[in-house]
Amino acid sequence: MVSFKKILGGSILALGLAFCIGQSADAAQVLTENTDLKGAAATISTKNDGTNVLTTKKGEYVLNEDAKIYSSLSIIITLNNTKPVNINSINTKHTLDLRGNGEMVVNTTDDVAINVGTHFRAFKTTKYGKGKVTASASRIGLNVKNEIQMEGGSVEASGSEYGIYCDNDIKPYYDAVLKGVSSDGIGIYAYRDIYAWKGATVIGEGQMSGARSVIAHIQAEDAGSSITGISHDINSALSALHADKQMLRAYNGAVVREEYVKPDFKISDEDPLILTKKYSTVARNMTNMANYNWSSTPESVYLSNNGLLGDVTKPFKDGTVVGTRTNPAITVGKNEVTQLKKNGIHEVVFSGTSTNYIVPIITKHYVDSNLNGNYELYKEEIHYVEAGSLVKVDDFQLDFSWTESLYEGADKTDFIAVKADTPLEINYKYTIEF
């Protein structure tokens, strides 16, 4: 017979185990900045129920939109999650090394989403994976005190003042993609160099400037590499790609690309648009428009007298104009500032542009005031409309509502304005009792 004491003891043991298991399951809490990971290697993974957790040798923490990662020491975080992980912020006093193939979204209303005290190494060693990181904050998406180093994966950061702010060099290699977007300021800011090597892609987009280097180069090198600066203000004090020392470079098949979105000009068929005279932003990296090959989509724009004109038979709205230079022989000391070597390319793009081809239309208004069928010229006017626009003939008829009158019509019906060697003419007839 089993004693009551043994039964009771076994029950207490079972309850104790159940309590411990339950306590362990409930022990994982949302990670906050009050927990210092102190450089402990961390792995982010996705549980069967879809919960993302961060695990170190010291424990496991739940990650959600309120979670904040803090480490006073350099830390390696491996993204092994199969579901995108959403957190509030990351703050490391020293190096942040991101690895793995997972996706991380860092979204905060605070000033900075990801703050790194020294180096930011995002998928620098690609044998450990090529993940994706997106960060957004009220002021700066990604703030790095030393270098940004990448060899793969994708990092995109956004903020009102800076998408990415780096106090040292930016060094992406291979198929790494780095993008910074600013709603009011500069997409990517680096105190030193902004590079793209061995096929890497760098994109900066901002209201004032796409990317700025204060004391060094903006340089793309090797085929497949590109650095693109997108500006939403062609009248800004900064160019779309702005190297303060005027060291913009494209080597060995790489591309440096400047884009100005919705510039405040229109292409004419009569007055050449000399962009280098009109805009200091353009002139900073392009000395002479004649050194560039010009094209547009839709096809219409061409270079004439060192400025841009358009084919009046091909008007367009919201098109794109592109100037491209590949000739390295006219760089520093020989006219052009932007340095090209071994098939390097400098592109300057103007997106959201329109033509403004003006067509004069003469309207002649004939009046029969004696009611005898004889019409005399009462008034002649000239109207100017845009080529390609619909001309509604009745819009130009005169208003005789102040007297008894009859509008008898015009000798043309509605038509599309096309520029011709002789002005277009519309004749109107009225019967009027003066």
N, C-alpha and C positions, 0 to 999 in steps of 0.2 A: 504493500500500500504506500502511495506517495504521501508524504507528510504535508500538512497545511503550510508549514514553514517553507518547504521547497516550492510549493505552488505560488505562495505569496512572493517569495524571492524571485521566481521566474517572471511573474507579472510585473514586478517593479523594474526588473532588468529590461523587459520588453518595452515598458512605458518610457524608460530612460532612453533607450535607443531611438524610439519613435520621436521623443522630444528633441534629441540631438539632431536627428535627420531633419526634422521640421525646422529646427533652428538654423541648420546649415543652409537649407533651401531658401530661408527668408533672410539670410545674413547679407546677401549681395545688395548693396545700396547704390543709388545714383552717385556717380563720381562728381565731386565738387573740387573747387580750388583749395579747399581746406585740407585735402589729402595730397601730400607731397609724395610723388612716386619715387623721388630721389634717384632717378636714373635706372631703376629696375627695368629690365627688358620686358616689354609689354606686347601682348598679342590681342588683337580684336577679332572676335569670331561671332558667328551667328548660331544661336541655339535652335533646337528643333521647333520651339514655339515662335521663332522669328525674332526673339530678343537678341540685340547685340550687346556683348559684354566685353570688357577689357580685363585681361587676366595677367597678373604678375606672380612672382613667387610668394608675394605677401597676401594675395587674395584676389577676389573677383569683384568687379564693379559693373553695375548696369549703366549702359550708355543710352541717353535719349536727348531730346532737344535742349534740355536744361543742363546736361553734363558738361563739366569743365575739366580739362586735363592740365595738370600742373606738375612740373618737375624742376627742382632746384639744380639738378645735375643733367649732363648730356644723357639723352635717352633714345633708344631704338623702339619704334612702334611698328609692328608688322600687321598689315591689313589682310587678314585671312577671312574676313566676313564675306558671306555669299549674298547678303542683302545690304544695300547702301546704309551706312551708319550716319545718323544725324546727331551732331553735338553743338554745344554753344560756343566753345572756344578752346584754344590750346595756348599755353604759356610755358615756355621753357627758358631757363636762365642761361643755358648753354646750347649745345648742338641738338637739333632735332633731326633724326634719321628715320625716314619713312620707307617701309618695304612692303612687299606683298602685292597681290592683284586685286584687292578689294577697292571699294569706292567709299570715300568719306566726304560728307557735306558739313561744313562748319559755318553756322549762320548765327550772327549776334547783332543786337542793337547797341552793343558797347562800341568803343572807339576802334578796337582792333580784334580781328577774328583769330589770326595765328600770329603770335609774337615769339620770335626766336632770338635768344641772347647772343649766339655766335653763328655757326654755320647751319644752313638749311639744306639737308641732303635728301632730296625727294627721288626715290628710285634710282639712286646713284649707282648702285650695283644691281644691274638688271637680272642677274641670275636669281635674285630673290623676288623678282616680280616687277610688273609694270602697272601700278594702280592708278587711281584717279582721285584727285582732291579738288574740291570747290570750296572757296571761302568768301564770305561777304560780311561787311561790317559797316558801321555808320561813317567811319573816316578812312580806315586803311584795312584792306583785306588781308594782306600778308606783309608783316614788318620784320626785316631781317637785319641784324647788326653786322654780320660778316658776309660770307659768300652764299649765293644760291647755286647748288650743284645738282645737275640732273643728267641721267643717261637714258632715260626712258620714262614712260608714263605721262600723265597729264596733270598740270596744276593750273587752276584758274582762280583769280582773286579779284574782288571788286570792292570799291569804297567810294565815297563822295570826293575825297581829296586825292587819294592814290589807290590804284588797284594793288600794286606791289611797290614797296619802298625798301630799298636795299642800300646799306651804307658802304658796300664794297662791290665786288664783281658779280655778274650774273653769267653763269657758265653751263648752258645746256648742250648736250651732245646727242648724236644719233637720232632716234625717232622721238626724243622728248619734245613735249609741247608745253610752252609756258605762256600764259595770257594774263594780262592785267587790264582792268577796265575801271575808269573813273567817270562818274557822272558830271563832275564839276572841274576836275583838275587834270592830272597826268596819269595815264594808264600804268606805265612802268617808269620808276625813278631809280637810278643807280648813281652813286657818287663816283664810282669808277667805271669799269667796262661793262658793256652789254654785248655779249657774244652769242653766236649760233654756229655750232661746229658739226661737221660730219652728218648733216641732214636734219639738224634740229630746227624747230619752228618757234619763233618768238613773236607774239602779237601784243601790242599795246594800243589801247583805245581810250581817248579822253576828250573832254571838252576843249582843253587848252592845247594838249599835245598827246601823241601816242606814247612816245618814249623819250626820256632825257638822260644823258650822261653828262656829269658835271666836269670831270677833269680828264676823261679818257675817251675811248673809242665806242662807237656803235658799229660792230663789225660782224658780217656774216661770211663764213668761209666753208668751202666745199659744196659740191653739187647736192642739191636738195635742201640746203640750208636757206633760211629766209628770216629776215627781221622786218616786220611790218608795223608802221606807226600810223594810226588813224586819228585824225583831228576833226573835231566838229566845228572849228572856228578858223577859217583861213586868214582872218585878221588878227589872230592871237599874237602875242609877243614871242611865242615859241613855235618852231616848225613841227610838223608831224613826227619826224625823227630829228631830235635836237641834241647834237653833240656840242656842248659849249665851246670846245676847242676846235670845232669844225673838222672832226675826224670821223666821217661817215665812209665806210669801206665795204666793198663786196669783192671777194676773191674766189677764184677757182670754181666758177659756175654758180656761185651763190647769188641771192637777190636781196637788196635792201629796197624796201617799198614804202613810199609815203602816199597816204590817201587823205584827201580833203573831202568831207561829206557835205553835200548841198552848199557849195560855194556861192557867193553872191554875185555871180556874173552870168551873162548869157552870150552865146556865140552869135556873132553877126555875119552877114554875107558881104558887108561893106567896110567895116572898120576892124583891122586886125587887132586881136586881143593879145597884148604882150604881157604875159603873166609875171615875168621877172621884173617888170617895171611897176606893175600894179600891186604886187604882193611881196612883202619882205620875207614872209614865210617860205614862199617858193624860191625866191632868189638866194636864200641862204645856202641851199644845196644844189642849185642849178644856176649857172652863170649865163648861158646862152641857149635859148630855145632851139636854135638851129642845129645844135649838137645832138638833138634828140629826134627820134622817129615818132610821129604823132598819128594817132588813130582814134576812132570813136565807135561806140556801139549805141545805137545804130550807126552805120557808116555815113559820115557827112563831113567831118572836120578834117582840115588839112592846114599845113604851115604855109604862110605867105607873108613876105616882108617881115620875117622874124616874129610873126604873131599868128594867132589862130583865126581862120575864117571857116565858114561852113558853106556847103552846097545848098543853095536856096531851094532846090528841088527835093531836098531830103530833110525837112524839118523834124525835130524830135523833142520830146519832153522826158525828163527823168532818165537821161542817158548817161553814158560814162565816156570820159575823155582820158586818154593815156599817153604819156610821154615816156619813151624808153631809150636808154643809152647803154651801149655795150662797148663803145670804143674807149680803150684805156689810154690812148695816146694824148688825150686832151685834159688830163687831170692837173693836179697842182703845178703851178708855174707855166702851164700851157692852156689856161683858160678855166677849166672846170675844177671845182673843189672836191666833189665826191670822188673818192679813189676807187678805180676798178682795175683788177688784174686777172688775167687768164680767164676770160669769159664771164667775169663778174657783171652784174646787171643792176642798174639803178632805174626804178620805175617811179613815176609820179602820176597818181590817179586822182581824177576829179569825178566823184560819183554824184548822181542826182542833179546833173546839169541839163540845161535846155538851150535850144536855139531861139533866136529872136529875129527872124527874117521878116522885114516889114514890106507890105505890099500896099501901094497907094491905089485908092479907088475914087474915081471921079463920078459924082452924081450930078445929073442935069435935070432940073425940074421945069417942065413946060406946062403952061397954063392957057386954057381957053376961057377967057373972061367975057367974050362977046357971044358965046354960045353959037358960034358959026362954023365950028370945026377947024378953026385956025389956032394953032398952039404956038405961043411965043415963050422964049426962054425967060423964066422968072428968076431962077437962082441956080448958081453952080457952086458945088462944094467939093473939098477933097477930104477923104477919110483914110486913116491908116489902120490896117488890120494885119494880123500876124499870118504869115504864109502857112498854109495847111489848115487854117481855121475855117469854120463854116460861116459863110456870109449869108445872112438872112436879109433878103432884098427889102422887105417891108420895114426893116429897122431904120432905114435911111429916108423914108418918106417924110415930107413936111407936114406940119400940123396946121391945118386950116380950120380948126374947130371954132374959131371966133367968127366965122362967116359961113354962109351957105356954100357947100362945096361937095364935090364928088371925086373920090380917088379912083382913077380909071386903071391904074396898074403900071407895071414897068415892062421893059423889053427883055428882062431876064428873070429867071427863077433862081431860087437859092443855089449857091455853088460853093465849091472849095477854092479858097484864095490861092492862086499860083502866080508867082512873079513872072512877068513877061517883059519883052523889050518895050512895049507900049503900055501905058496905064490902062487898067480895066475901067470900063465906063458903063454906067447904068442910066437909062433915060426913063423919067417918070412923067405921067400925064395926069392933069387934074382939070376938072371943070369947076369954075368958081364964079360966084357973083360978088364982085367987090362993091 
